[in-house]
């Protein structure tokens, strides 16, 4: 893919470091909690929940490793992609003048996406393990509306903010 966009390194700011640190911490906790709980789980565990948070599907307990594994793969993949902001998609023509602010926004979008998805995986894994241990929770009553709400609000915020930084 050839592009005439400027290739600049987007400097880390405090917010970037905090978001990455929180994401890595949650991912590590997800692996640790799964590892510590795994031997105590039965061979068949809940693997799907309906909108009310009730179990409506079961799988082998090895299924539980998919969430931390996909989370790790996604974290590594998006971290690598963040090193090349000049290949991301933008709604404006990228020039020397607007490259840094657009690249910073794009890399932050990826960081927050990473955090959001890892957090979703951690909540699902925690809920699955707790349900397996017989501890009911009310995941269904808030999880789906919050997840959908954030998934809808985030692109709207990004669109508004992108237009704001590119007005000049």
BALOBA-1460 file (C-alpha; in Angstrom, 3 decimals):
// residues 168
<rec num="1" residu="x" x="0.000" y="0.000" z="0.000"/>
<rec num="2" residu="x" x="1.619" y="3.199" z="-1.163"/>
<rec num="3" residu="x" x="0.725" y="6.432" z="0.515"/>
<rec num="4" residu="x" x="2.132" y="9.932" z="0.478"/>
<rec num="5" residu="x" x="1.149" y="10.483" z="4.079"/>
<rec num="6" residu="x" x="3.832" y="11.684" z="6.453"/>
<rec num="7" residu="x" x="5.439" y="8.903" z="8.473"/>
<rec num="8" residu="x" x="5.898" y="10.322" z="11.940"/>
<rec num="9" residu="x" x="6.229" y="8.712" z="15.333"/>
<rec num="10" residu="x" x="3.332" y="9.689" z="17.578"/>
<rec num="11" residu="x" x="4.826" y="10.529" z="20.988"/>
<rec num="12" residu="x" x="3.305" y="8.775" z="23.980"/>
<rec num="13" residu="x" x="1.443" y="11.022" z="26.375"/>
<rec num="14" residu="x" x="0.378" y="10.232" z="29.925"/>
<rec num="15" residu="x" x="-3.116" y="9.178" z="28.821"/>
<rec num="16" residu="x" x="-1.657" y="6.716" z="26.313"/>
<rec num="17" residu="x" x="0.553" y="5.117" z="28.954"/>
<rec num="18" residu="x" x="-2.317" y="4.893" z="31.466"/>
<rec num="19" residu="x" x="-4.688" y="3.256" z="28.959"/>
<rec num="20" residu="x" x="-2.025" y="0.741" z="27.865"/>
<rec num="21" residu="x" x="-1.118" y="-0.025" z="31.486"/>
<rec num="22" residu="x" x="-4.765" y="-0.608" z="32.454"/>
<rec num="23" residu="x" x="-5.277" y="-2.819" z="29.394"/>
<rec num="24" residu="x" x="-2.192" y="-4.936" z="30.117"/>
<rec num="25" residu="x" x="-3.176" y="-5.209" z="33.794"/>
<rec num="26" residu="x" x="-6.685" y="-6.417" z="32.959"/>
<rec num="27" residu="x" x="-5.291" y="-8.877" z="30.412"/>
<rec num="28" residu="x" x="-2.816" y="-10.266" z="32.961"/>
<rec num="29" residu="x" x="-5.549" y="-10.538" z="35.587"/>
<rec num="30" residu="x" x="-7.730" y="-12.345" z="33.045"/>
<rec num="31" residu="x" x="-4.999" y="-14.934" z="32.442"/>
<rec num="32" residu="x" x="-4.225" y="-15.283" z="36.166"/>
<rec num="33" residu="x" x="-7.876" y="-15.637" z="37.209"/>
<rec num="34" residu="x" x="-8.532" y="-18.178" z="34.460"/>
<rec num="35" residu="x" x="-5.424" y="-20.158" z="35.406"/>
<rec num="36" residu="x" x="-6.219" y="-20.110" z="39.138"/>
<rec num="37" residu="x" x="-9.845" y="-21.149" z="38.595"/>
<rec num="38" residu="x" x="-9.342" y="-23.697" z="35.838"/>
<rec num="39" residu="x" x="-8.549" y="-26.792" z="37.918"/>
<rec num="40" residu="x" x="-11.614" y="-26.251" z="40.136"/>
<rec num="41" residu="x" x="-14.042" y="-26.124" z="37.205"/>
<rec num="42" residu="x" x="-16.075" y="-29.072" z="35.930"/>
<rec num="43" residu="x" x="-15.367" y="-30.439" z="32.440"/>
<rec num="44" residu="x" x="-18.498" y="-28.749" z="31.051"/>
<rec num="45" residu="x" x="-19.024" y="-25.052" z="31.779"/>
<rec num="46" residu="x" x="-21.501" y="-22.348" z="30.731"/>
<rec num="47" residu="x" x="-20.403" y="-20.805" z="27.449"/>
<rec num="48" residu="x" x="-23.346" y="-18.642" z="26.426"/>
<rec num="49" residu="x" x="-25.776" y="-16.426" z="28.296"/>
<rec num="50" residu="x" x="-29.052" y="-14.925" z="27.100"/>
<rec num="51" residu="x" x="-30.044" y="-11.276" z="27.506"/>
<rec num="52" residu="x" x="-31.246" y="-11.977" z="31.060"/>
<rec num="53" residu="x" x="-27.849" y="-13.403" z="32.010"/>
<rec num="54" residu="x" x="-29.151" y="-16.960" z="32.162"/>
<rec num="55" residu="x" x="-27.034" y="-19.837" z="30.875"/>
<rec num="56" residu="x" x="-28.302" y="-21.144" z="27.544"/>
<rec num="57" residu="x" x="-25.206" y="-22.925" z="26.200"/>
<rec num="58" residu="x" x="-22.401" y="-25.142" z="27.483"/>
<rec num="59" residu="x" x="-18.899" y="-26.104" z="26.277"/>
<rec num="60" residu="x" x="-15.762" y="-27.890" z="27.383"/>
<rec num="61" residu="x" x="-13.897" y="-25.934" z="30.044"/>
<rec num="62" residu="x" x="-10.985" y="-25.428" z="27.628"/>
<rec num="63" residu="x" x="-13.330" y="-22.968" z="25.875"/>
<rec num="64" residu="x" x="-12.553" y="-20.562" z="28.720"/>
<rec num="65" residu="x" x="-9.015" y="-20.058" z="27.353"/>
<rec num="66" residu="x" x="-10.399" y="-18.511" z="24.159"/>
<rec num="67" residu="x" x="-11.152" y="-15.180" z="25.822"/>
<rec num="68" residu="x" x="-7.661" y="-14.472" z="27.227"/>
<rec num="69" residu="x" x="-6.049" y="-15.923" z="24.088"/>
<rec num="70" residu="x" x="-8.100" y="-13.776" z="21.698"/>
<rec num="71" residu="x" x="-7.500" y="-10.808" z="23.999"/>
<rec num="72" residu="x" x="-3.739" y="-11.311" z="23.835"/>
<rec num="73" residu="x" x="-3.770" y="-11.745" z="20.049"/>
<rec num="74" residu="x" x="-5.890" y="-8.629" z="19.657"/>
<rec num="75" residu="x" x="-3.731" y="-6.596" z="22.040"/>
<rec num="76" residu="x" x="-0.540" y="-7.544" z="20.207"/>
<rec num="77" residu="x" x="-2.117" y="-6.989" z="16.779"/>
<rec num="78" residu="x" x="-3.541" y="-3.559" z="17.608"/>
<rec num="79" residu="x" x="-0.296" y="-2.552" z="19.332"/>
<rec num="80" residu="x" x="1.621" y="-3.387" z="16.155"/>
<rec num="81" residu="x" x="-0.950" y="-1.567" z="14.013"/>
<rec num="82" residu="x" x="-0.550" y="1.475" z="16.273"/>
<rec num="83" residu="x" x="3.088" y="1.748" z="15.176"/>
<rec num="84" residu="x" x="1.921" y="2.585" z="11.633"/>
<rec num="85" residu="x" x="-0.719" y="5.340" z="11.905"/>
<rec num="86" residu="x" x="-0.012" y="6.477" z="8.336"/>
<rec num="87" residu="x" x="-1.821" y="3.347" z="7.051"/>
<rec num="88" residu="x" x="-4.976" y="3.880" z="9.144"/>
<rec num="89" residu="x" x="-8.162" y="5.158" z="7.508"/>
<rec num="90" residu="x" x="-9.004" y="8.839" z="7.866"/>
<rec num="91" residu="x" x="-11.935" y="11.029" z="6.882"/>
<rec num="92" residu="x" x="-9.611" y="13.858" z="5.802"/>
<rec num="93" residu="x" x="-6.563" y="14.221" z="3.624"/>
<rec num="94" residu="x" x="-3.504" y="13.823" z="5.859"/>
<rec num="95" residu="x" x="-0.870" y="16.540" z="5.472"/>
<rec num="96" residu="x" x="2.244" y="17.563" z="7.383"/>
<rec num="97" residu="x" x="0.096" y="20.128" z="9.238"/>
<rec num="98" residu="x" x="-2.648" y="17.796" z="10.466"/>
<rec num="99" residu="x" x="-0.783" y="14.476" z="10.647"/>
<rec num="100" residu="x" x="0.126" y="14.503" z="14.345"/>
<rec num="101" residu="x" x="-3.341" y="15.363" z="15.645"/>
<rec num="102" residu="x" x="-5.054" y="12.827" z="13.357"/>
<rec num="103" residu="x" x="-2.479" y="10.110" z="14.037"/>
<rec num="104" residu="x" x="-2.782" y="10.722" z="17.782"/>
<rec num="105" residu="x" x="-6.585" y="10.411" z="17.580"/>
<rec num="106" residu="x" x="-6.329" y="7.232" z="15.518"/>
<rec num="107" residu="x" x="-3.823" y="5.576" z="17.858"/>
<rec num="108" residu="x" x="-5.948" y="6.521" z="20.864"/>
<rec num="109" residu="x" x="-9.023" y="5.041" z="19.233"/>
<rec num="110" residu="x" x="-7.136" y="1.754" z="18.890"/>
<rec num="111" residu="x" x="-5.915" y="1.949" z="22.503"/>
<rec num="112" residu="x" x="-9.412" y="2.544" z="23.875"/>
<rec num="113" residu="x" x="-10.852" y="-0.144" z="21.592"/>
<rec num="114" residu="x" x="-8.260" y="-2.553" z="22.960"/>
<rec num="115" residu="x" x="-9.158" y="-1.608" z="26.540"/>
<rec num="116" residu="x" x="-12.894" y="-1.891" z="25.872"/>
<rec num="117" residu="x" x="-12.698" y="-5.335" z="24.270"/>
<rec num="118" residu="x" x="-10.277" y="-6.718" z="26.888"/>
<rec num="119" residu="x" x="-12.611" y="-5.428" z="29.599"/>
<rec num="120" residu="x" x="-15.585" y="-7.150" z="27.915"/>
<rec num="121" residu="x" x="-13.604" y="-10.413" z="27.705"/>
<rec num="122" residu="x" x="-12.643" y="-10.137" z="31.385"/>
<rec num="123" residu="x" x="-16.237" y="-9.518" z="32.485"/>
<rec num="124" residu="x" x="-17.485" y="-12.465" z="30.430"/>
<rec num="125" residu="x" x="-14.759" y="-14.791" z="31.756"/>
<rec num="126" residu="x" x="-15.395" y="-13.700" z="35.342"/>
<rec num="127" residu="x" x="-19.138" y="-14.197" z="34.928"/>
<rec num="128" residu="x" x="-18.621" y="-17.607" z="33.319"/>
<rec num="129" residu="x" x="-16.357" y="-18.799" z="36.123"/>
<rec num="130" residu="x" x="-18.636" y="-17.431" z="38.817"/>
<rec num="131" residu="x" x="-21.689" y="-19.064" z="37.207"/>
<rec num="132" residu="x" x="-19.823" y="-22.360" z="37.046"/>
<rec num="133" residu="x" x="-19.091" y="-22.068" z="40.761"/>
<rec num="134" residu="x" x="-22.801" y="-21.502" z="41.439"/>
<rec num="135" residu="x" x="-22.592" y="-17.770" z="42.132"/>
<rec num="136" residu="x" x="-25.349" y="-16.068" z="40.123"/>
<rec num="137" residu="x" x="-24.893" y="-12.521" z="38.893"/>
<rec num="138" residu="x" x="-27.061" y="-10.025" z="37.046"/>
<rec num="139" residu="x" x="-24.801" y="-9.636" z="34.031"/>
<rec num="140" residu="x" x="-27.721" y="-9.643" z="31.606"/>
<rec num="141" residu="x" x="-29.478" y="-6.683" z="33.182"/>
<rec num="142" residu="x" x="-26.699" y="-4.169" z="32.506"/>
<rec num="143" residu="x" x="-24.026" y="-5.764" z="30.335"/>
<rec num="144" residu="x" x="-25.761" y="-5.706" z="26.955"/>
<rec num="145" residu="x" x="-27.197" y="-2.155" z="27.233"/>
<rec num="146" residu="x" x="-23.858" y="-0.757" z="28.451"/>
<rec num="147" residu="x" x="-21.870" y="-2.572" z="25.770"/>
<rec num="148" residu="x" x="-24.223" y="-1.444" z="23.002"/>
<rec num="149" residu="x" x="-24.395" y="2.077" z="24.416"/>
<rec num="150" residu="x" x="-20.625" y="2.497" z="24.480"/>
<rec num="151" residu="x" x="-20.317" y="0.879" z="21.039"/>
<rec num="152" residu="x" x="-22.747" y="3.450" z="19.607"/>
<rec num="153" residu="x" x="-21.558" y="6.499" z="21.546"/>
<rec num="154" residu="x" x="-17.847" y="6.014" z="20.846"/>
<rec num="155" residu="x" x="-18.070" y="6.356" z="17.033"/>
<rec num="156" residu="x" x="-20.301" y="9.425" z="17.423"/>
<rec num="157" residu="x" x="-17.740" y="11.016" z="19.762"/>
<rec num="158" residu="x" x="-14.921" y="10.124" z="17.358"/>
<rec num="159" residu="x" x="-16.765" y="11.669" z="14.400"/>
<rec num="160" residu="x" x="-17.485" y="14.901" z="16.297"/>
<rec num="161" residu="x" x="-13.952" y="15.154" z="17.680"/>
<rec num="162" residu="x" x="-12.381" y="14.390" z="14.292"/>
<rec num="163" residu="x" x="-14.361" y="17.185" z="12.676"/>
<rec num="164" residu="x" x="-13.360" y="19.540" z="15.475"/>
<rec num="165" residu="x" x="-9.611" y="18.920" z="15.179"/>
<rec num="166" residu="x" x="-9.720" y="19.222" z="11.384"/>
<rec num="167" residu="x" x="-11.749" y="22.457" z="11.176"/>
<rec num="168" residu="x" x="-8.753" y="24.718" z="10.798"/>
